[in-house]
Amino acid sequence: MSRGRLLLVLATISSLGLAAVALLGGPVPPPFVVGLVLLFYFSVLGIGALVPSWEMYGDVLWKVPGASGCVALTFDDGPDPASTTRVLDVLAKRGARATFFVLGERAERHPAILRRMIEDGHSIGLHSFDHNRLYAFLPPSSVRADIERCRAIVEAATGVRPLWFRPPVGQMSPRTARGVILAQAETVGWSVRARDGLRGTSPDDALRRIEPKLESGAIVLLHDAWERPSAEDGEDPAGARALDALLDALERRSLQAVSLDELVARGSEESKALSGAS
């Protein structure tokens, strides 16, 4: 059982116990205890929604133990004709691969960029059709329909059927988790992120957040485009601008930037090798 699901079980049991004691005539006024219990319980639920690596509501791929020497760079919110192309150019120049979690409505408008991603050896994941920030409240049937709609767009452009899915803002809920299962997709989180979706983040800020956590099997969350582009945007997201320096940091640690597919395959191969050796 994941730590998130264990926490949820313990929170449920303790909350029900405290509420029962209060309602049965404990020394503390029942309304106060019930309010405190609800605050605690919903705080736990919120942590589960905001921290997908706790896997409170379902399985999440957020790190690949055993994938020695490899890191997966992942980019959200594209494709954008300008900024995504610049990211692809840097990756091509450095011989690095990545995974792009694309928005369906942008992918539909820029299929040529998707084709270049595949031709360059990258992987494509799904990030919802239009980045609905209330995605966690959608019913499972709507999540499934959204994933299948985005998948069809990518498949029509590239011939590749994406498996990976990252919900908008990374927020999870039981509804989201069920919808992902119905769509036969797999949820992806991260082990380190740059917070470069915030306009106040600088390339140096992004690197300071990422570098200490660069290790084998890490999944790094970056952005190749702004979630909501503005006419005032004069620069790409900080993670995109810091990409060259990030690749330098990986080289110093003898780590290779690979696609998510490659990272998972490497981890699986090494696990099998260890099992065979034992």
N, C-alpha and C positions, 0 to 999 in steps of 0.2 A: 504494500500500500504506500502511495506517495505521501510525503510529509503534509501536503495540502489536504489530501483526503482524510488523513489521520486527524489533522487539526479540526476539520469540519465535523467529524464524528465526535470528537471530544467537546467541541463547542456546543453541539446539539445536545449531548447528554447533560453537560453541566448547566446549560441554559434551562432545559426542561426541569432539572432537579431544583435549581434555585427558584424558579417560578412556582413549582409545586409546594415547596416549603413555605413561600410567602403566602400563597393562596390558602394554605391549610392553617394559617394563623401564626406564622413566625413572628419574631420580635420587631422586624422591620416592616413598615407599611407596605402592603402589597403593590400599590401603584408605583412606588419608588423602585421596588425590586424588579417589577415587570419592565419598567422603562429602562433600567440599567441593563437588564438581560437583553432586551431588544437592541439597545445601542451596541452592546458587545457582540451580539450575534451578527448583526448587519455589518459591523466593522470587519469581522472575519470573512463574511461573504465578499465584501469589497476587496479585501486583500487577494482573495482567490481570483477575482476578476482582473485585477491590475498586475498580478505577478504570475504569468502563465507557467513559469518554471516550477511553481509549487504543484501544478497538475491537480488542482482541487476538483475540477469538474470533468476531467478526462485526460487522456494521454497527450502529451505535448513533447515534440522533439525540440529540445533547447540546447543540447550538447551531445557530442558523440564520443564517449569514453573509448579509448583504444585506437582512435584514428591518429596515430603518432605522426608528427611532422606536418599535420594539415590543419587548416582553419578555413571555415566557410564564410566568405563575405556575402552579405545579403543586402539588397537595395529595395526600398519600398517607394511606392507612389508614382512610378513612371508608367509608361515611357513618355518622355518629353523630347521633342525633336532636337532641342539644343543641349540641355544638360545631360540627358541620357547618352547622347552621341559622344559627348566629351568624356564621360565615364568609360564608355566602350573603347574609345581611342586610347585612354591611359592603360586599361587592362590589356589591350592588344599589344601595346608598346612594351609592356612589362611581362608579357607571357603569363598573365594571371587569369583565373576564371572565377566567376561569381554566380549568384542566383538572383534573379530579378522578380520581385513580387509585384505584379502589374495590376493596375486598375482596369477593369473591363472596358469602361467607356473611353479611356485613352488608348488602350490596345486596339480597339475597334477602329480608331482614327489613324493609327500609325502602325499598320501591320508590317511594313518594311523594317522597322526597328526590331520587331520581334524576330523576324527572319534572320537579321544580322546577329542577334543574341545567340540563336541556335547555331548558325554557321561559325561563330567564333568559339563555340564550345561551352557556352554558358547554359544554365538551367533557368526555366521559367516557372514561377509559382504564382498563385492567385492571391489577390488582396481585396476582393470584393469588386462590385461594379463601379460604385461611385463614392466609396469611403464614408458610408453612413456612420456617424459617430454614436448612433443609438443601436448599432448592429447587435449588441449583446442582448437586446430586448426582443429581437425578431423571433418568431416561432421557428422550430426546426424545419418545417416545410419551406419557409421563405429562405432560410440559410441554404438549404439544399438547392433550391431553384436559382439562387444568386450564384452559387459556386458552379453549377452546371452551365449557366449562361456564360460566365466568364471563361470556363473551360472550352466551350464551343467556339468562342471568338479566337482563342489562342490556337486551338486545333485547326481551325479553318485557315489561319495565316501560316502555320508552320508544319502542320501534320503531326505535331507532338501533343500528347494528352497529359496535361499537368497533374501531378499528384499532390504537390505541396500547397498548403493554404495558411495564410496568416491573417487573422481578423483585423479589421481597422483598429488602430491604436493598440493592437495586441490584446484587447479585452476579451476575456472568456466568460462564458456562463453555461449552465447546464443545457440551455436551448442551443447555444452555438455548438457545443460539443456534440449534441445529438444530430444536428444538421450536418456537421462535417462527416459523421459516420454514415448518414444516409446518402451523402454524395460520394462516398467511398474515397474520401480525401484524407490527408494527414495534416494535423495542425503543427505549425512550426513557431517556436518562440525565439529566444536568444539567450546567450550567456553573458553577453556584454553589448551595450549600446552607446552610441555617441551622443544621443539626444540632439542630433543635428536637424531634426524636424522643427526645432525652435529657431526662430530667426535671430535670436540673440546669441546663439552658439557660434563661436569662432572655430576655425580649423585647429588652432592650438587647444581650445577647450575640448574638442572632439578627441584629439590624440591623447590628452591627459586622462580622459575617461577610459579610453580603449587600451592603451599600451600595458598598464599593469595586469590586465586580465587576458592578454594574448597567450594562449597555451594550446597544445594539441587538442583537437576536438571542439574548439570554441566555435560558436555561431555568432557572428558580429552583425548587429543591426545598424544599417546606414540608410541614407536616402539619396536617390539619384534625381529626384524632382520634388518640388514643393507640393504639399497636400492641396493647398489652395493658392495657385499662382496669383501674383499681384503685378500690376503694371509698374509698381515701384521696385520690384525685385531687380537688383542689378547684378546679383551674384547667385551661383548655384548653392545648394545646401552645403554646410560646412564639411560634412563627411566626404562629399564629392570633391571638394577643393583640397581636402587633406589626403586624398587617395594615394598620391605618389609617396608622400611621407609615411603613410601607413604601410605601404608595400616595402618601403625601406626598413621599417621597424620589424616586419615579418622576416625579412632577409637576415637581419641581425640576430634573430632568434632561431634561424634555420627552419622557419615555418613556410609552408607553401599555401598560397591562396587557391582553393579549389571550389568547384560547384558543390551544392548540397548533396547531389546524387553521388558525387565522388567521395565526399566525406563519409556518407553512410556506408557506401560500398567498402571503403578502406577500413572502417570500424568493424564491419561484419567479417571481412577477411581476417583481420587480426584476432578477432574473438574466436573464429573457427580454428585458426592456427594454435592459439593458446589451449583450446579445448582438446585438440588433437595431440598436443605435446604432453598434456596431463593424463 
